[in-house]
Amino acid sequence: MKFKLNLKEILGMFPHAASEGSLAVEHLTGIASLDEAIPGDLSFLGNLKYRQKVRSSRASLLLLPENFEGNPQKEQMFLRLKDPSNALSEICKLVESNFLSKTEPGVHPTAFLEDSAGIDEEVSIGAFTYVGRNARIGFGSQISSHCHIGDDVEIGRQCRIHPGVKILTRCQVGNEVVLNAGVVLGSEGYGFEQVEGSNLKIPHLGKVVIEDKVEIGANTCIDRARFDESRISSGTKIDNLVQIGHNVKIGKDCLIVAQVGIAGSVKMEDKVVVGGQAGFAGHLTVGRGARIAGQAGITKDVEAGAFLKGNPALPIQLSQRISILQRKLPELFNRFDQTQTKK
């Protein structure tokens, strides 16, 4: 990524960091990985397994852990910090706020707002977006192009709604929420009853509630509840292509990685971490702080703090032991066959 950022401004963001070395340039012009960086770039060491790459990196400024051993090359500066990854995140926020295009407040001429819709000050509505009856959009929120904001929808302050998002009737979105492209909130829940050999649709009359500071990845779908609400609690971050069924309740500060599928009426408590492609059967409770490995199959309740892996999911130590034993099976069968032959 290329930009122009003042070196003194970066150093001023981290007054307690220890710097070593010097630069002849006043501005940095890019961010790159350790092995791809060129002079003028900023790079960082977030994972210690890559520390050997620091010595050969051509980056001008490197963000490093406080205990990193080594010295900068000529025309290179080390900045030692408690958390280089977090420092890079703060710098990226600065780059985003200063250099990326900003959306000006106002309604695009091609957008359509129903007369009863209400928008606060500093709101922007993009091209070809529809805002339904009695919908409310809070101060400073940005609604991109080709979005659908349904009847009676509530969107809080300083939200960012990316292109193609659909927020259906009566859904509620809190403050500082980010919905990436293609997100669908309030789609009809998947529920059918078998009646005389046919699948009879069960109407879903509820809604979806998204609390403050939630981020939802591209093309993720969250179904509305049958009667009450499906809820995503504050601070939770959800990746792309996640399916969340009707009546699901997800706690605070959870992390859910791509392609996870959560069936209806699952209750996930605070600070749960779910790896990619994990699947959850319906009507389960996942305890606080549980960790679910990628591709795990969860078919029963999960205790708080558990770490599960496999399908069906097992405690991580047991799952790994079984994997090791499985690899030894050919040898075991071969020995068994030899024993039978000798007899």
For each residue, the residues with C-beta under 8 A, 3 or more apart:
1: 30 31 32 95
2: 29 30
3: 28 29 30 31 95 99
4: 27 28 29 99
5: 9 10 27 28 29 42 91 94 95 98
6: 9 10 26 27
7: 10 11 23 25 26 27 28 61
8: 11 12 26
9: 5 6 12 13 94
10: 5 6 7 13 14 28 42 61 91
11: 7 8 14 17 19 79
12: 8 9 15
13: 9 10 87 90 91 94
14: 10 11 17 79 81 87
15: 12
16:
17: 11 14 79 80 81 87
18: 66 79 80
19: 11 77 78 79 80
20: 71 72 77 78 80
21: 71 72 73 76 77 78
22: 75 77
23: 7 60 61 75 76 77
24: 75
25: 7 28 40 60
26: 6 7 8
27: 4 5 6 7
28: 3 4 5 7 10 25 40 41 42 60 61
29: 2 3 4 5 40 41
30: 1 2 3 37 38 40 41 42
31: 1 3 41 42 43 88 91 92 95
32: 1 36 37 38 41 42 43 59
33: 36 37 43
34: 37 43 44 45 50 53 54 57 59 62
35: 53 56 57
36: 32 33
37: 30 32 33 34 41 42 43 57 58 59
38: 30 32 41 58 59
39: 58 59 60 75
40: 25 28 29 30 60
41: 28 29 30 31 32 37 38 58 59 60 61
42: 5 10 28 30 31 32 37 59 60 61 62 63 88 91
43: 31 32 33 34 37 57 59 61 62 63
44: 34 62 63 64 84 85 87 88
45: 34 48 50 51 53 54 62 63 64 65 68 84
46: 84 85 88
47: 50
48: 45 51 65
49:
50: 34 45 47 53 54
51: 45 48 54 68
52: 55 56
53: 34 35 45 50 56 57
54: 34 45 50 51 57 62 64 68 70
55: 52 70
56: 35 52 53
57: 34 35 37 43 53 54 62
58: 37 38 39 41
59: 32 34 37 38 39 41 42 43 62 76
60: 23 25 28 39 40 41 42 75 76 77
61: 7 10 23 28 41 42 43 76 77 79
62: 34 42 43 44 45 54 57 59 72 76 77 78 79
63: 42 43 44 45 79 81 84 87 88
64: 44 45 54 68 78 79 80 81 84
65: 45 48 68 80 81 82 84
66: 18 80 81 82
67:
68: 45 51 54 64 65 78 80
69:
70: 54 55 78
71: 20 21 78
72: 20 21 62 76 77 78
73: 21 76
74:
75: 22 23 24 39 60
76: 21 23 59 60 61 62 72 73
77: 19 20 21 22 23 60 61 62 72
78: 19 20 21 62 64 68 70 71 72
79: 11 14 17 18 19 61 62 63 64 87
80: 17 18 19 20 64 65 66 68
81: 14 17 63 64 65 66 84 87
82: 65 66
83: 86 87
84: 44 45 46 63 64 65 81 87 88
85: 44 46 88 89
86: 83 89 90
87: 13 14 17 44 63 79 81 83 84 90 91
88: 31 42 44 46 63 84 85 91 92
89: 85 86 92 93
90: 13 86 87 93 94
91: 5 10 13 31 42 87 88 94 95
92: 31 88 89 95 96
93: 89 90 96 97
94: 5 9 13 90 91 97 98
95: 1 3 5 31 91 92 98 99 100
96: 92 93 99 100
97: 93 94 100
98: 5 94 95
99: 3 4 95 96
100: 95 96 97
101:
102:
103: 124 126 142 144
104: 124
105: 121 122 123 124
106: 124 125
107: 111 113 119 124 125
108: 111 125 126 127 128 129 145
109:
110: 127 128
111: 107 108 125 126 127 128 129 130 131
112: 129 130 131
113: 107 117 119 125 130 131
114: 117 131 132 133 134 135 151
115:
116: 133 134
117: 113 114 131 132 133 134 135 136 137 149
118: 134 135 136 137
119: 107 113 123 125 131 136 137
120: 123 137 138 139 140 141 157
121: 105 139 140
122: 105 139 140
123: 105 119 120 137 138 139 140 141 142 143
124: 103 104 105 106 107 141 142 143
125: 106 107 108 111 113 119 129 131 137 143
126: 103 108 111 129 142 143 144 145 146 147 163
127: 108 110 111 145 146
128: 108 110 111 145 146
129: 108 111 112 125 126 143 144 145 146 147 148 149
130: 111 112 113 147 148 149
131: 111 112 113 114 117 119 125 135 137 143 149
132: 114 117 135 148 149 150 151 152 153 169
133: 114 116 117 151 152
134: 114 116 117 118 151 152
135: 114 117 118 131 132 149 150 151 152 153 154 155
136: 117 118 119 153 154 155
137: 117 118 119 120 123 125 131 141 143 149 155
138: 120 123 141 155 156 157 158 159 175
139: 120 121 122 123 157 158
140: 120 121 122 123 157 158
141: 120 123 124 137 138 155 156 157 158 159 160 161
142: 103 123 124 126 159 160 161
143: 123 124 125 126 129 131 137 147 149 155 161
144: 103 126 129 147 161 162 163 164 165 181
145: 108 126 127 128 129 163 164
146: 126 127 128 129 163 164
147: 126 129 130 143 144 161 163 164 165 166 167
148: 129 130 132 165 166 167 168
149: 117 129 130 131 132 135 137 143 153 155 167
150: 132 135 153 166 167 168 169 170 171 186
151: 114 132 133 134 135 169 170
152: 132 133 134 135 169 170
153: 132 135 136 149 150 167 168 169 170 171 172 173
154: 135 136 171 172 173
155: 135 136 137 138 141 143 149 159 161 167 173 177
156: 138 141 159 173 174 175 176 177 212
157: 120 138 139 140 141 175 176
158: 138 139 140 141 175 176
159: 138 141 142 155 156 173 174 175 176 177 178 179
160: 141 142 177 178 179
161: 141 142 143 144 147 155 165 167 179
162: 144 165 178 179 180 181 183 218
163: 126 144 145 146 147 181
164: 144 145 146 147 181 182
165: 144 147 148 161 162 179 180 181 182 183 184 185
166: 147 148 150 183 184 185 186 187
167: 147 148 149 150 153 155 161 171 173 179 185 186
168: 148 150 153 171 184 185 186 187 224
169: 132 150 151 152 153 186 207
170: 150 151 152 153 186 207
171: 150 153 154 167 168 185 186 207 208 209 210 224
172: 153 154 207 208 209 210
173: 153 154 155 156 159 167 177 179 185 210
174: 156 159 177 210 211 212 213 214 234
175: 138 156 157 158 159 212 213
176: 156 157 158 159 212 213
177: 155 156 159 160 173 174 210 212 213 214 215 216
178: 159 160 162 214 215 216
179: 159 160 161 162 165 167 173 183 185 216
180: 162 165 183 215 216 217 218 220 240
181: 144 162 163 164 165 218 219
182: 164 165 218 219 220
183: 162 165 166 179 180 216 217 218 219 220 221 222
184: 165 166 168 187 220 221 222
185: 165 166 167 168 171 173 179 208 210 222
186: 150 166 167 168 169 170 171 207 208 222 223 224
187: 166 168 184 221 222 223 224
188: 204 223 224
189: 202 204 206 223 224 225 226 245 246 247 264
190: 223 245 246 264
191: 201 202 204 226 246 264
192: 199 200 201 202
193: 199 200 202
194: 197 198 199 200
195: 198 199 200
196:
197: 194
198: 194 195
199: 192 193 194 195
200: 192 193 194 195
201: 191 192
202: 189 191 192 193 226
203: 226
204: 188 189 191 223 224 225 226 246
205: 224 225 226 227
206: 189 224 225 226 227 228 229 230 246 247
207: 169 170 171 172 186 224 225 229 230
208: 171 172 185 186 222 223 224 225 229 230 231 232
209: 171 172 229 230 231 232
210: 171 172 173 174 177 185 214 216 222 231 232
211: 174 214 231 232 233 234 235 236 252
212: 156 174 175 176 177 234 235
213: 174 175 176 177 234 235
214: 174 177 178 210 211 232 233 234 235 236 237 238
215: 177 178 180 237 238
216: 177 178 179 180 183 210 220 222 232 238 242
217: 180 183 220 238 239 240 241 242 258
218: 162 180 181 182 183 240 241
219: 181 182 183 240 241
220: 180 182 183 184 216 217 238 239 240 241 242 243 244
221: 183 184 187 242 243 244
222: 183 184 185 186 187 208 210 216 230 232 244 248
223: 186 187 188 189 190 204 208 230 244 245 246 248 264
224: 168 171 186 187 188 189 204 205 206 207 208 229 230 246
225: 189 204 205 206 207 208 228 229 230 246 247
226: 189 191 202 203 204 205 206 246 247
227: 205 206
228: 206 225 247
229: 206 207 208 209 224 225 247
230: 206 207 208 209 222 223 224 225 244 245 246 247 248 249
231: 208 209 210 211 248 249 250
232: 208 209 210 211 214 216 222 236 238 244 250
233: 211 214 236 249 250 251 252 254 270
234: 174 211 212 213 214 252 253
235: 211 212 213 214 252 253
236: 211 214 232 233 250 251 252 253 254 255 256
237: 214 215 254 255 256
238: 214 215 216 217 220 232 242 244 256
239: 217 220 242 256 257 258 259 260 276
240: 180 217 218 219 220 258 259
241: 217 218 219 220 258 259
242: 216 217 220 221 238 239 256 258 259 260 261 262
243: 220 221 260 261 262
244: 220 221 222 223 230 232 238 248 250 262
245: 189 190 223 230 248 262 263 264 265 266 282
246: 189 190 191 204 206 223 224 225 226 230 264 265
247: 189 206 225 226 228 229 230 264 265
248: 222 223 230 231 244 245 262 264 265 266 267 268
249: 230 231 233 266 267 268
250: 231 232 233 236 244 254 256 262 268 272
251: 233 236 254 268 269 270 271 272 288
252: 211 233 234 235 236 270 271
253: 234 235 236 270 271
254: 233 236 237 250 251 268 270 271 272 273 274
255: 236 237 272 273 274
256: 236 237 238 239 242 250 260 272 274
257: 239 260 274 275 276 278 294
258: 217 239 240 241 242 276 277
259: 239 240 241 242 276 277
260: 239 242 243 256 257 274 275 276 277 278 279 280
261: 242 243 278 279 280
262: 242 243 244 245 248 250 266 268 279 280
263: 245 266 279 280 281 282 283
264: 189 190 191 223 245 246 247 248 282 283
265: 245 246 247 248 282 283
266: 245 248 249 262 263 280 282 283 284 285 286
267: 248 249 284 285 286
268: 248 249 250 251 254 262 272 285 286
269: 251 272 285 286 287 288 289 290 304
270: 233 251 252 253 254 288 289
271: 251 252 253 254 288 289
272: 250 251 254 255 256 268 269 286 287 288 289 290 291 292
273: 254 255 290 291 292
274: 254 255 256 257 260 278 292
275: 257 260 278 292 293 294 295 296
276: 239 257 258 259 260 294 295
277: 258 259 260 294 295
278: 257 260 261 274 275 292 293 294 295 296 297 298
279: 260 261 262 263 296 297 298 311
280: 260 261 262 263 266 284 286 298
281: 263 284 298 299 300
282: 245 263 264 265 266
283: 263 264 265 266
284: 266 267 280 281 298 299 300 301 302
285: 266 267 268 269 301 302
286: 266 267 268 269 272 280 290 292 298 301 302
287: 269 272 290 301 302 303 304 305 306
288: 251 269 270 271 272 304 305
289: 269 270 271 272 304 305
290: 269 272 273 286 287 302 303 304 305 306 307 308
291: 272 273 306 307 308
292: 272 273 274 275 278 286 296 298 302 308 313
293: 275 278 296 307 308 309 310 313 316 319
294: 257 275 276 277 278
295: 275 276 277 278 311
296: 275 278 279 292 293 308 309 310 311 313
297: 278 279 310 311 312 313
298: 278 279 280 281 284 286 292 302 308 313
299: 281 284 312 313
300: 281 284
301: 284 285 286 287
302: 284 285 286 287 290 292 298 306 308 313
303: 287 290 306
304: 269 287 288 289 290
305: 287 288 289 290
306: 287 290 291 302 303 315
307: 290 291 293 315 316
308: 290 291 292 293 296 298 302 313 314 315 316 319
309: 293 296 313 314 315 316 319 320
310: 293 296 297 313 314 319 322
311: 279 295 296 297
312: 297 299
313: 292 293 296 297 298 299 302 308 309 310 319
314: 308 309 310 318 319 322
315: 306 307 308 309 318 319
316: 293 307 308 309 319 320
317: 320 321
318: 314 315 321 322
319: 293 308 309 310 313 314 315 316 322 323
320: 309 316 317 323 324
321: 317 318 324 325
322: 310 314 318 319 325 326
323: 319 320 326 327
324: 320 321 327 328
325: 321 322 328 329
326: 322 323 329
327: 323 324
328: 324 325 331 332
329: 325 326 332 333
330: 333 334
331: 328 334 335
332: 328 329 335 336
333: 329 330 336 337
334: 330 331 337 338
335: 331 332 338 339
336: 332 333 339 340
337: 333 334 340 341
338: 334 335 341 342
339: 335 336 342 343
340: 336 337 343
341: 337 338
342: 338 339
343: 339 340
